[in-house]
Amino acid sequence: MNRGYQAGAVAVDRAVPPQEDDGAGRGERLFALGLLLVVIVAITLLAVTFEIVAIYRLGTILLADILLMFLYLEVIGMVALYYAKRNSVFVYPILLRSLRSDGWSS
């Protein structure tokens, strides 16, 4: 009996025609995206501040610190590039994360 109910639910979902995007809500989506990007930059700048304070307290700069600063710079650069060209460039952090999980980093 449960299978029949699930099959019926799938049939109902397929019967509903897909709605076309008529541009309604586009402004809200762009505002949300802009807000998200501002939050990303703010959090990145906060992380840079924490890293600089940690370097100052330790009194030495490690290779990991330099690499982290480079990644923070890349994130800020990608957000700036998005605002300049209006296309997504957020594929690279996903690529870097996948390389790291495959054992490319220690």
Buried (B, 14 or more C-beta within 10 A) or exposed (E): EEEEEEEEEEEEEEEEEEEEEEEEEEEEEEEEEEEEBEEBBEEBEEBBEEBEEEBEEEEEEEEEBEEBBEBBEBBBEBBEBBEEEEEEBEEEEEEBEEEEEEEEEE
